[in-house]
Amino acid sequence: MRPNQMWRGPRCRWPVGPGHWGVRARVERFVEPCLLLLLRERPMHGYDLLENCPELAAGEGRVDLGNLYRILRGLEEEGIVTSEWLADVPGPAKRVYQLTDSGRRLLDRWAEALRETQGVIDAFVKRYERGEGR
């Protein structure tokens, strides 16, 4: 099997040399709970979200603006966020997004799921650090 055939999943692990791997632990769709958390703090327009998201999703890198708006449209279609155009702000009108009650419940579930995942990861790291079987 060639090294590029051993690669699994998007940016999960990749060969960097014979017998050596680059690995990136990631939480799928982590941008979504980051957006929900930011919107719980206050309504925001897309560029505000784009600017503030990297501080929460540091491992995800910079969020693509087009992808951000696709996520927001999907969340709006599902009733998780609402939006409205605000023309009374300096500059061009801006679409401002706000979390709904359904969005707050989804954010609660995300936090619960991330706590569960954190527990699994903590158990893995503790076992790894014990160094048994080396």
MIPAKE-668060 format. One record per residue (C-alpha): residue in three letters; x, y, z. Coordinates in steps of 0.05 Angstrom, whole numbers, padded with zeros to 5 digits, always signed. Each point is the difference from the previous one (the first is absolute). Layout:
<nodes>
alaXYZ ...
</nodes>
This chain:
<nodes>
met+00000+00000+00000 arg+00028+00068-00019 pro+00005+00053+00055 asn-00054+00044-00030 gln-00048-00059+00000 met+00009-00009+00075 trp-00026+00069+00014 arg-00067-00001+00038 gly-00051+00055+00001 pro+00008+00073-00014 arg+00062+00027+00035 cys-00002-00055+00053 arg+00067-00035-00012 trp+00050+00000-00056 pro+00068-00030-00013 val+00059+00048+00010 gly+00055-00051-00011 pro+00012-00074+00004 gly-00033-00024+00064 his-00018+00071+00022 trp-00067+00034+00001 gly-00029+00069+00006 val-00064-00003+00042 arg-00053+00052+00012 ala-00052-00016+00053 arg-00064+00036-00019 val-00072+00005+00020 glu-00045-00003-00062 arg-00041+00062-00012 phe+00030+00036+00060 val-00013+00066-00035 glu-00074-00009+00011 pro+00001+00000+00077 cys+00050+00057-00003 leu-00049+00042-00041 leu-00057-00018+00047 leu+00040+00020+00061 leu+00019+00066-00031 leu-00073+00013-00018 arg-00021-00016+00071 glu+00045+00056+00023 arg-00032+00051-00048 pro-00030+00005-00069 met+00055+00008-00053 his+00009+00009-00074 gly+00042-00047-00042 tyr+00065+00039+00003 asp-00005+00005+00076 leu-00009-00075+00003 leu+00057-00011-00049 glu+00046+00044+00042 asn-00018-00032+00067 cys-00006-00073-00019 pro+00075-00016-00005 glu+00011+00015+00074 leu-00048-00057+00016 ala+00016-00047-00057 ala+00075+00010-00001 gly+00013-00071-00023 glu-00046+00010-00060 gly+00040+00056-00030 arg-00032+00060-00034 val-00073-00010-00018 asp-00016+00011-00073 leu-00051+00056-00010 gly-00040-00039-00052 asn-00003-00060+00046 leu-00020+00044+00059 tyr-00060+00027-00038 arg-00019-00071-00024 ile+00000-00022+00073 leu-00041+00061+00022 arg-00051-00011-00056 gly-00007-00073+00021 leu-00009+00019+00073 glu-00052+00051-00020 glu-00038-00050-00043 glu-00002-00046+00061 gly-00026+00055+00046 ile+00064+00001+00041 val+00016+00073-00016 thr-00040+00057-00029 ser+00027+00059-00039 glu-00022+00069-00021 trp+00030+00055-00042 leu+00021+00061+00039 ala+00006+00063-00043 asp+00007+00049+00058 val+00073-00017+00012 pro+00059+00037-00030 gly+00018-00025-00069 pro-00040-00049-00041 ala-00058-00039+00030 lys+00022-00061+00039 arg-00036-00065+00012 val+00001-00012+00075 tyr-00009-00071+00028 gln-00032-00017+00066 leu-00008-00066+00038 thr-00070-00028+00009 asp-00026-00041+00058 ser+00012-00062-00042 gly+00071+00024-00013 arg+00011+00008+00075 arg-00023-00072+00011 leu+00047-00023-00056 leu+00058+00038+00032 asp-00016-00034+00067 arg+00003-00068-00035 trp+00066+00019-00035 ala+00030+00018+00068 glu-00024-00066+00030 ala+00029-00040-00059 leu+00066+00038+00004 arg+00004-00014+00075 glu-00010-00074-00015 thr+00053+00002-00054 gln+00047+00037+00048 gly-00009-00057+00050 val+00019-00052-00052 ile+00061+00041-00022 asp+00022+00011+00072 ala-00004-00075+00014 phe+00041-00014-00063 val+00054+00051+00017 lys+00005-00024+00073 arg+00009-00072-00023 tyr+00050+00021-00052 glu+00040+00040+00052 arg+00002-00060+00048 gly+00042-00032-00054 glu-00023-00071+00012 gly+00026-00052-00050 arg+00059+00041-00025 
</nodes>
